[in-house]
Amino acid sequence: MSISFNKAHDVFSLETPNSSYIIAIADGFAGHAYYGKKIPESNAAYLLRTNEPPFVPSKNERERISFYDTFPCEYPCGGIGDFRESALNVRTVGGHNAVCLQYVSHKITEGAAELEGLPSVTGTTRDCSTLELLCRDDVTGLEVTLLYTVYEKIDAIARAVRISNKGKEPLYLTKALSASFDMDNRNFDLLTLHGSWARERHINRRPLTPGKQGVCSIRGEDSHQEHPFMAVCTHNADEDSGEVYGFSFVYSGNFIADAQVDQFNSVRLLMGINPEEFCWKLEEGRTFTCPQVVLAYSPEGLNGMSHIYHDIYREHLIRGEYRDKMRPVLLNNWEATYFNFDTEKLISIAKEAAGDGIEMLVMDDGWFGKRNSDNCSLGDWKVNEEKLKGGLNRLVSEVNKLGLKFGMWFEPEMISPDSDLYRAHPDWAIAIPCRTAGLSRSQYVLDLSRPEVVDYAYNSVAEILHSANIEYVKWDMNRQLADIGSAALPSDRQGELFHRYVLAVYSMQERLITEFPHILLENCSGGGARFDPGMLYYSPQIWCSDDTDAIERLSIQEGTALVYPLSTMGAHVSTCPNHACGRVTPFKTRGYVALSGTFGYELDITKIPAEDRALIPGQVALYKKFNSLVRTGDYYRVASYSQNNEYDCWESVSRDKKEAIVTFVQVFNHPNYHSRKLYFKGLDPDKKYKVSYPDDAADKREMPDSFTGSTLMNAGYTLPQMWGDFQGKLIYIKET
């Protein structure tokens, strides 16, 4: 078992293959002693520094507050004198805000912790074990259970918290974070992901400085702008070396990820539900469960951290039929037609697509109600038979006859003011009484804290899915939450609306994949605003961004792949000039970038140039040839266009190191330059490899017939020079 308890010294050791996480109990307080490279089990309690001033309260009561404000607490509470950021704040009915937790007992079990109603990483008794630390505040009767699931073969630890009211009156949780982590600052940098619509998840790295820094969202989703992830890394850490500590939040709503450097140059890292506009009434005998945070420690730089997250999410988060399966090559009609389509237009696109090896047609927005623009009909989930002559079943049947699967777009969480649903139930929209609610994309948000609204939204989708042979669902969410008010919640529970909303989305998607287990579900939120581990628990892939431009996608997909497996990234080849930025990029390059995702097309295949159209069968063949390697291999960042401003390169290496696929994109060419030299990664230094270009003619230069892995990684490989900007190259490395 990977968890042990040294009873003589009150020390818990949590061991992964290459890391140790140590908790020590001092004077009844759970303290964080160590997290980092694996060390032998020992009495590490001295690392808490309780053998020096201000000592523990039982030895120095006069400096209790100094103790609170310096102790490396495993789960710090507010109101008692720890003036750093807290993880837990509680208000009593009397209006007091202090809570002080003391260790009571613990339990170690095999298997993963289960979090009711929440997504979480899973595991069996063979691959993980869980520590439960029970702590109590005797004054309020609050009991807090700190949960740690430790994996035997992956350097990941999943943390969560259960908060129970064992007192005799209600308590109000005003802040309930999922994890806190104290450590000495070792010249750390803070790494986060930021952006906006059409430029999500760009990597931002800066030195940690005194004070508070971090990222957050209060938009009702984890947002285009910030992302529920942060990492701290030693200043010299790069892709392949240096220590990195990652924190990834398995949640799809408001979040906060904070780093605070205090006066003693200690770092406190916290992650959880954003406390702004949050207040949860915890009745006597009830329990609140905080979502999960997945920790990853890598002594081998950012690539090492990425491998940990890719493994834990591929093997222990993503579920269902498509978890380990190649996804069908689809064509989505959105950028091809927008709202201007009918049955015959879609069938004509499907006929052309079928001849080129495309396997699925997806009908996007505009098929229901009076939806000929984005100004109406959300909530009226009835097929518009003026547009789809003969109904949905006829369209699907005709597409199926062509040998293609059929998929559909939904936005179940929204309601248009111009809809039959809103006219019948205006109180079903989130709004504050007597205030004019703000529109975004001409729509409101349904109040999913109400069971009758959830049932309506889910049943509307389910009825459509039962009516025809639908094999794919794109679940979209195109606006953020504002004007937070529910007509059904009492005044002292209005602060629960944000979280209840997320729980309802989870419940609907759980119902969907249970009732329709063979459907491929792809989540989306105006592109990539809800690309998070919580959504991956229900859908194996998420639409990465509404920006499908191959060059813009380099930075978007680099940031995404820092945490998420390539198999989760919805990536399509679209038309040019690109609809988001107007750039013109070679069709071949667009294909190379999309091949490192789920792969599909977002264009009118009947209108693209003939020379581009001719490339589609070959792109589909490449996807089918290399998808298993991309989906299951170890991902390595070889070069970063976001850093060098010239070119981009990444690699997927098979677990047995017998083959690798490398994608190179020359963003900008330069005159009078030598050939570009690449240093490949992850190969076996002693194996012999042949290098080829599966989509190009053979290399006409005089080059060795084979290379050792050591040569390719250390001496490098020179690429043939390419003419022009935005050029790509696919490189295949195979053991000879």
N, C-alpha and C positions, 0 to 999 in steps of 0.2 A: 504494500500500500504506500502511496506517495505522501501520506500525512502521518506525522508521529507527534507524540506529546511526551516531553521530558517532565515528569511529575515533580521531580526533586527541585527543578528550577522554574517550573511554570512556563515552559517554552514550547511553542508549537512550531514545527518545521514542515513546510509545504515544499515538496521537491518535484520539479519537472526534470526532463533529461539534462538540461544545461543551466538550470537556475534554482535558487533557493529563496523562499519567502518566509521570514521568521517573525513570529508574533510572541511577545513576552508579556506576562501579567505582572504588574508592579503595583503593590498596595491596592489591588482590586481593579486597577485600570488596565485595559488592553492597549498595549503600546506596539508601535511598529519598530522592529529592531533592524531588519535587513531585507533588501530585495536586490538580487544581482546574480553574478556568476555563482555557480553551485559551490557550496562550501560544506565540509564535513559537519554532521550534526554535532553541536556543542552547546555549551551554555553561552548563548549570545546575548543574554539579558543585559550585560554590561554596556551594550551599544545604546541602551536607552539613556545613559548618563545619569541614572538616579543615584549613583554613588558620589555625586558631587552636588554643590548647591544648585538649585534650592532644595534638593532632596525630595522625598515623597511626603505627603501631608502628615502621615503618622510619625515622622521624624522631625518635621518642621512645620507645624500648623500655622505659624505666623506668616509663612510665605506660600500659603495654599494657592493664591492667585498667580504668583510667579511660577509655580509648578504647572498650573493649567496652561499658562501662556508659553511654556517652553517644551512641555512633554510631547514626544512624537506619537500622538494619539491615533489609534486605528480607526476611530469613528468619533470625531470631535463634536461637541454639543455647544449650543449657544446659551448665553445668559449667566454663565458662572465665572467668567474671568479669563477664558481663552479668547483673546482679542483678535486672533486670526480668523479667517473664514471658517464657518462651521458647516457641518454636514447635516445637522438636525436642529431644527428650532420648533418648539412646541408652545402653544398658548393655552392656558387653562381657562375655565369658565370665569375665574376670578380676574383674568387679564394678565396673569404672570407668565413669564417667558423662559424661565430657567429649567434646564434638565441636566442631570448628572448621572451617567451610566456607570455601573459597576459590574464586573464580571461575576457571573453566577455559576455557570457550568458549561460543558461542551459535549458535543457528540460527533463522532467520526463514522461515516457510513460509506459503503461502496456505491458508485453510480453518481449521477448528476443531480443537482438540486432542481426541483420542479417549481415553476413560478406560475401560479394559477392565473389564467387570462392574459399572460404575457409571453411573447416570444423569448426563447432562450437557447443557448447551446445545449445540446443533449449529450448523452453518453450512457454506456452500460457499466455493469459492475466490473467488466474486464478492462476498461480503458480510462476510468477516472474514479475519483473518490471525493467526498465532500466533508468539509469541516463546518459545523454549526457552533458559533460562539453565542451563548445566551447572556445578555446583559440587562440590568434592571435599574430603573430609577424608583426608589422606594417612596418618594414623596408623591409623585403623580400616578404610580402604579403602571408606568410604561415599561414594556418589555421589548427589547430590540435583539433580534437574532441576526448576526452577521454570517453570511453564507460565502463559502469559498469552495468552488469546484476546481480540482487540480487534475490535469491530464497527464497520463503516463508516458505518452509518446510525442506530445506537442508542448512546446514551452509557453503554454497559455494557462492562465488562471482566471476563472469567471467569478466575479463578485456580485452579490446582491444583498438586499436587506429586507427583513420582515419586521414590521412595527405593530405591536399588539397593545391594546388598551386593557389592562387588567385592573384598572381602578374602578371607582364607583360613579364617575361622571364623565361626560364627553371631554375629549381633548381636540385641539385644533392643530394639525400639522401645517406649519407655515413654510417649512423647508424640510425636505426629506430626500437627500441625495443618496446615490447608490454606492459611492466609494470615495474614500479619502486616503491620502497617501503622503506621509511625511518623510523627507530625506534631506541629507546635507547637499547643498548646492556644489557641484563639481564643475563649475564653468559650463553650465548647461545652456543649450539652445532650446527654444520652444518651436515646435513645428505644428502648423495647423493647415487646414484646407479652407480656402475662401473663394468667392466669386460673385456671380450674378446670373440672371437668366442668360443662357447661351454661352456662358464661360464659367461653368461650375468647377469646383474642387481643384483650383490652382494651388500649388504648394507655396506656403509662406513660412519662411524660417528666419528667426531673429533671436538674439541673445536674451536670456532671462535676466531681467533687471529688478532691483528692489521695488516692491509694491505688487499690485495685482495686474495680471494680464490674462487674456484668454479669448474664448469665442462663445457665442450663445445665440439662441433664437427665441423669440416670443411670437412667432408667426403662426403657431399651431402646427407646424411641420418643422423638420430640421433645416429646410430652406436652401435656396440657391446660394444665399449669401455666406453662410457659415455651415460647418459640418460637425456632427457629433463624434469628433475624433481629435485627439491631440497626442503628441509624442514629445518627450524630452530626450535629448541626446547630448553626449559629450561634444564639445565644440569642434573637435577634430573628426567626428564621425562622418563617414561618407557612405556611399552605396554598399561598400564591402567590409568596412572595419569601423570600430568604435562602438560604444554602448548606446543602445536605444531602448527606451521604455515607452510602449504604446498603450493607449487607453481608447477603447472603442465602445460606444454606447449603443446597446441593443434596444433602440427606442425610435419612434417616428413622430415625435411631437416636440414641444418646447424643451430645450435642454440648456445646460450651462456646463462649460469645461473651463475651469479656472486654474491658474498657477499663481501662487503668491510667494514672494521671497521676503522673509522677515528680517528683523534687525540683527539676528544671529546668523544670517546667510543660510537659513534653512528654507527648504522649498515645501510648500503644501500644495498638492494637486487634488482637485475635487471634480467630480462629474456626477450629473444626475438631472432630474427634472428641474427646469428653471423655476425658482421660487417666485418670480414676478407673476402676479395675478394667479398664484396658486395658494389655495387653502383647503385642506381636506378635513372634514369633520369626522373624527374617529370615535364612534360610539363605544360604550362599554362592551367589552367582549369581542370587538371587531378587530380585524387585521388589515393593514395596508402593506402592499408589497411594492418595493422599489424595483424598477427595471434593472437589467443586468449590465455590468461593465466588464468587458473582456480585456485583461492585461496581457501584454506580450513583452517579454524581455529578450533582446538580441545582443550578443557581444560581437556580432558580425554585420553591423551597420544596417542600413535601411532595407537592403535586399533580404537580410536575415529576418527582419521584422515582418516584411511582406510575406515571406514563406510561412511564418507562423499563422498570420491572419488568413491567408489563403487556405491553409490546411484545416484550421479549426472551423472555418465557415463552409468549406466544401464538404467536410466529413461530419460535422456536428451541428450545423445550423440549417442548411438547405435540405429540403425534404422532397418527397414525391417522385413521380415517375421520371421526371426529366433531370433529376439531380446528377446522374452519371450518364446522361444520354445526349447525343448530338441533337441540337434543336433544328427544326425544319427551316430551310431558307425561305424567308417570306418577302412579299412585296406589299408595302403599305401604300394606300392610295392618297394619303393626306397631302403631301407636297405635289402629287401628280394631278389632283383634281380639286383639292380643298372641298368646298360644299357643292361644287358643280359636277354632279355625277348622277347617273341613273343605272338601272339594271344593265342595259345594253352596253354602257360605257365600261362598267366593271367587268362584264363578260369579255369584252374586246381586249381589255388589259390582261385578263386571265389567260386567254387563248395565246397571246404572244408570250406571256411568262412561262406557260407550260412547255413551250417549245425550246426554252432556254435552260430548263432544268430547275426553275424555281418551283417550290413545293407548297406554298401557301399564299393565298390572297387575304389581306386584312382590310376590312372596310372600316374606315375611321369615322370621325364626327360627321353628322349630317343625315343620318338614316332614319330619324325618329321625329315624332311630333310635326311641327312646321319649321324644322331646323334647317333653314337655308342660309343662315348666318349665325354668328355666335351671340345673338341678342335675345334668344328665346328658347323655350321648350325643354330646358333641363328639368328633369323630373317627370316628363311625359314620355315614358319609355314604351311607346307604341310605334310600330313600324309605319313609316310614311309610304303608303302604297301608291300614292301619286308619283312618287319618285322611284320606288321599287315595285314596278308593275308585276302583278302575280304574287307579291308578297316575298317575305324573306326565304321561305322554304324553296321557292322556285329558283331564286338566285343561288342559294347554297347548292342545290341539286345540280344546276348547270355547271357551277365551278367544280364540284366533285366529279362530274362526268369528264372533265378535262384532266383529271388526275391530281387536282390540287385540293389541299385542305382549306378550310375557311375560318377566319377569325374576325372578331368585332371589337370595337372601341366602346367603352362606357365611361361615364363620369357620375357614379351613383351618389356621391356625397353632396351634390350641388342642386340648386333650384333656381330657375329663372323667374324674375318678377312677371315676365310675360309667359306664363304657363298655366295650364289648367290646374296643376297641383298647387301653385301658389295662390291662385284665386280661391281654391277650396280650403286651403290650410295656410294662411299667411303666418300663423303662429309657429309653424314648423321650421321657419328660418331663424337662425341665430340673430338676435337683435336685442337692443336695450330699449325698454319702454320710453316713449316720448322723445326719442332721438332718431334722426334720420340715418338709417344704416347706410354705410358706404358700399357702393358697388365696385366690383373688380371684374373685368371681362363681362360686364352686364349680368352678373350673377351673385346670388347669396349662397350661404352655406347652410345645409340642413343641420338641425339640432339633433345630433346623434346621441345625445344623452337620454333621449326619449325612446323607449322600447318600440312604440308603435311606428316611429319614424324609421328606425333601423329595420324593422320588419318590412315596411313598405319598400324601402330602398333595395333591400336584399331580394325580396320576392319579385320585384320588377325585373331585376337582372336574371334571376333563376327562370322566370317564365319565358323570357326570350331564349335562354340557353336550351330549355326543354323543347322549344318549338322547331328547331332545325339542328343539323349536324355541325354544331359550333365546336371547334377544337382548340381555340386560342382566345383569350380575353386580354385586352389592354385596358387596365384600370387606371383612369387618369384623375388628377386633382389639379385644377388650373387656377386656384386663387388661395390666398392665405386667410386666416381667421382674424376677424376684428369685430368690434361692437359686441363684446362677449357678454351675452345674456341669454338665459333660457327661460321660456315661459312656464316651464314645468318644475324647475328647481326652487326650493325655498331660499330665502335671502342668505342664510348662513351656509349654503352649499353652492352658491354661484361660482366660488373659486375652484370648484371641482370640474367645471365644464371642459376646460382644455384636456384634462387627463381622461375624463369620461369619453370624450370624443375619440381619442386615440384607441381606447379599449374597445369602443364600438366598431371602429374600422378593423381591428384585429378579429373581433368576433365574426364580422361579416365575411372576412376573407377565409377564416377557418371553416365557416359553413360552406363557402364556395368550393374549397378544395376537397372538402369531405363529400359533398353531394355530387361534385363533378371531378373525380380524382384524375381523369385522363386529360383534362383541359390544361394547356400550357398557359399559365397566368404570368403576365408581364406588368409590373407596376410602373407607374409614370406619375409625374407631378409637374405639369408645365415643362416637361423635360426631366431634369435631374434633381428636383427640389426635395424629393423623398427617397433618395438613394441611400439606404441605411440598412444595418443588419436586421432591424425589426421587420422590414418588408421582405428581406430575403428568406425569412422563416416561412413565408407564405408563397412567394414567387421566386423561382430560381434565377430570374433575370429581371433587370430594371432598365427602363429607357434612360440612357446615360445623359443625354442632353438633346434639346431641340436644335442645337447647332450641329449639323451633319457635315460641315466643311472639314475636309481631311486635315488641313493644317491647324485649324482651331482645335480639332479633336486631339492633337498630339498632347497638348498640356492638360486637357480635360481627362483623357484616358490615362495619362501618367499619374495624375493625382488620385484618380479612382483606383488604379491598380496598386497604389501604395498600400491599400487596405483590402481591396476586394478582388477575388479571382476574376480572370479575364472572361470566364464563362458567364459572369453575371452582367456584363456590360452590353446593353442593347446598342448595336452599331450598324448603321446602314450606309450604303452607297447612294448618294443623291445626285440630282442634276446640277448643272452649272449654266450660268453663274449661280453660286450657292444662294439659297433663299434667305439665309441669315446674315451673310456678310458680303455677298456679291463676288467672291473670289472664284477664279477659274483654275481648276486643278485637273491634271490628267486623270482620266477614268481609271487607269491602271493603279495610280497612287491612291485614289479613293478606295479601291478594292483592297489594297494592302493594309490600309489602316483599319478598315472594317473587319478584315479577317481575324483581327485580334479581339473580337467580341462575338456576339451571337450571330452576326452576319445576315444581311438582308438588303432590300432595296427600297428607296423612298423616292420614286420618280414614275413618270408615265413612260413605260417601256415602248409605247407606240410612237413617241415623239423624239427620242434621243437620237443623236447622229449614228449612222450605220456602223461607223468604225468603233464606236463605244458599245453599241449593241452586240457586235461580234465578239467582244471580250467577255460577255456574261457567262456563257457556258464554261469557259476556262476558269473564271473566278469561282464559280460554283464547284467545279472539280477540285480546285485548290482547297476550298473550304472543307470539302469532304475528305480530302487526303490528309490534311493537317489539323483538323479540328480536335481530334483526340489528344494530340500533342499539346495544342494550345490550351485545351480545357483541363488537362490533368498534369501538365508539366510544371516544373519550377520556373517561376518568372524572374528574370534578371533585367534590371535597368542598365544598359551598356553606355548610353549617352543621353543627354537631356537637352532638347532644343530650348527649353525654358531657361537653361543655364548658359549654354554656349551661343545661342542665337543663330546657329547655322544649320545644325542637323540633329536628327533624333534616331535612337536605336534601342531596341529591346529584344529580348530573347526568351524563348521557352525551351527548357531542357527536360527530356524524359527522365523519369526517376532512376532508370537503370543507366543513364548517361550514354545511351547508344545513339541518340539522335537529338538534334536541336533545330529549331526554326528561328531565324533572325529576321527582323523587319528593320530596314534602314530607309530613312526619308531624308533626302537632301533638300532642305527648305530653301536655302540660298546658295547659288553657285558663285564662284569667284574666278577671275582670270589668273593665269600664271601660278597655279597651285599644283603641288604634288598630289598623288592619289591619296584618298582618305585611308588611314589605318585604323582598324577596329581591333579591340582586345576582347575576345569572347570570354564568357564566364560559365562556370558550372560544369565544365567538361571533366572527364577523367584524364589526368595528365599523362597517363601511360597508354591510353588507347590511341589507335591510329584512326584518323577521320578523313573523309573525302568531302570537299566543299563544292556545291553546285548551285545553280540558279534554276529552280523548277519552273519559272515563268519566262525565262529568257534563253537565248541561244548560249551555247557553251562559251566559256571564257577563252578568248583567243590569245591571251597573253601566255608567255612561257611561265608556267607555275608548276610547283611540285604536284605529283599525282596524289599525295596524301600528306597529312600533317599530324604530328602528335598533339594531343590535347594541351600539353604543356606549351608547345610552340604557339598554338592559336591563342592561348590565354596570356602568355608572357611576352612573346615576340610580336604577336599581332598578325593580322591578315589585311592585305591591301585590296581595296575595292577598285574595280574598273571605274575610270572617271566617267561622269555623266554630264550631259549637256543640258543646261537650263535649270530653272528653279522648279521646286515642287516635284522632283523626280524620286522614284522609289525603287527599292531593290529587295527582293525576297531571297534569302540565303538559306540553303538546307545543308546541314552538317550531319553526316552519317558515318557510323563506325564502319571501317572496311574489314 
